[in-house]
Amino acid sequence: ENPEIVEKDLKKRGDAEKLKVLHQLIKNDNDKRHFVGKLDELRRQRNEAGILVAEMKKARKNADDKIEELGKISRSIKEIDDKVAELEQSCRFALMRIPNILHDSVPVGKDDTANVEVRKWGNIVQSSFELKGHEELMVSHGMLDIERAAKISGARFFFLEGKLAILEMSVMRFAIDVLTKKKYSLVL
């Protein structure tokens, strides 16, 4: 509804790739609206032609030309309807790739060094070795496959593998057992 706000936010993030996605989304949305207008007009013409064909047949007049015209209109409707569905799919995909709007209090900066520290809590533990994140640890131990999941499902998806997949299934099975004993229903 407000592409200028989204564009401003993406510029604030410094995300040129997402700006391209936004501009393509706006173009596709405008094209979709144009085609929907054409569809409405063609459907109106089809309805009028259908009524005229019915009247001509009732009056026992030759309606072959109008029937042919009706077929052409129907084929045009089908083609444009397919284009609209394709554009809708493209718009949905683009919308999923655009991040949420940042709050006004978020500082503008190149990276996380521009973040503002609000408070600290607890003691920061110093380690004698380089700490790894949970994602890096799971990948290095063959428990997580992010690259293959990204190729199949897109960014921010993952596949659990090996012992971690078995652990996940065990936890789910345990949850199912607990829920069914307490007469709850499982919802996924």
N, C-alpha and C positions, 0 to 999 in steps of 0.2 A: 504494500500500500504506500510505503514511503521510501522509495529507492534512494532518495537523496540522503536520508539519514543513514542507511546501510552503507552507501558509498563513502560518506564522511567517516563512518566508523572503520571501514576497511582501510582508508587512507591513514587513519590514526594508528592502526595496527601495522601499517607498512606492508600490507599483503597484496602485492601486484597480481598474483595469480588469481586470488579470489575476486579482485576487481574485474578481471577479464570474465570470470564466471558470472558475476553480477550483470555486466553489460550484455553478455549473451542471453542471460535470463530475461532481461528487459526486452531485448529484440524478439526473442521467442514468444514472450507474453503478448507483445504488440501484434506479432504475426498471427498468433492464435486468436486474438480478439477480432482481427480483420477477417480471418477465415470463418469464425463463428457468425459474423455478420453476413458473409456470403451464404453460409449454410441456411440461415434463417430466410434469406431472400429466395434461395433455390427451393426450400421446402414450401414457401408460400406459392411459388410458381407451380410446383408439382401438385399442390392441393387444388389450385385453380384449374390446371390442365386436367386433373382427374375428374373434377366436377363437370368440365366441358365435355370430356369423353363420355361420361355417363349420360349427359343430356343428349349428345349426338346419337349414341346407341339407342337411347329411348325413342328418339325421333326417327330411328332407322336410317341415319345418315352415315356416310363413309367417314370413319374416324382414324384411318390408318396413319395419316400425317401427325395427328395429335398424339396417337399412341407411340409413334416413333420419337416425337419430341419428349414425351413423358419418360421414355427409356433413356434418352440422352441426359435428361435432368437427373434421373435416378443414379446413373453412372457418375455424373459430376458430384452428386451428394456423397456417394460412396468414397470417391477419391479425396474430397475435401475432408470428410469425416475421418479418414485414415490420417491425413496430415494433421488434423486437430489432435487426434489421439497421440501421435508421435510428438507433437509440440508439448502436450500436457505431460507426457512422460519425461521429456527433456527438462521441462520446468521443475517438475518434482525432484528430479535428480540434482539439478542446480541448487534448489532450495535446501536440500540436505547437505550440500557442501559449504553453504554460507554460515559462518558462526553466529552466535548470539550477539546482540548489541552490547557493547561495553557500557558499564555505568559511568556517569560523568566524573566520578571521583578517581577513576583509573588513570594513572599518570601515563603520559605519552613518552615512549622511549624505544630505542632500537631493540633492546633485549631485556632480560629480567634484572639487569643491573640498575635499571631506572625504577624498579619497584620501591615502594615506601614501606619501611618496616614499622608496623603498628605496635607490636610488643614482642617480648621474648618470654618464654616460660621454660622452666627447668634448666638443667645443666647440659651443655653441649658436650657430648663425648668425643674425645679426640682418638683417632685410630692410628695404629702404626702402619697400616696398609690402606690401599685405595678401596673405598667402599663402592660396591656395585648396587645398582637398583634391582628391584625384584624382577623386572622384565629381562634385564641383561643376564641375571643369574639363571632364570628359567631357560632362556635361549641357549646359553652355554652348556647347560646340563641336558639338552635335548627334550625339554618338557613343553616347549612352546614354539610354534611356527607362525611368525608374524608375516613374513614375506609371502608365503603361499596364500595365506588368508587374505592379504591385501590384494593379491592378483585376482582372487575369486570374488570377494565381497566388498572390497574397497578399504580405505584407510580405517584404522582404529578397530580392526577385527583381529581375532587370533584363533588358532587351533591349539587345544591342549593335546599333549602327546604323552605316551608311556605312562609312567607312574602317576603323574599329575592328573591325567585323564581318568585313571582308575580311582584316584582319591576323590575326584569330583563326583564320579558315579556313585561311590560309596556314601558320600555325604548326602547326595540326593536320595539314595535308597533308604538311608537312616531317617531322613526327613519324612519320606513317604510312610515308613513304618510308624513313626511317632504320630503323624497327623491322622492316619487311619485308625489308630487305637483311640485317639481322642475324638473320633467322629467328625474330623474336619475334612473338607474336600481339598484336594490339591489343584492349584491353578498355576499354569505356566504361561 
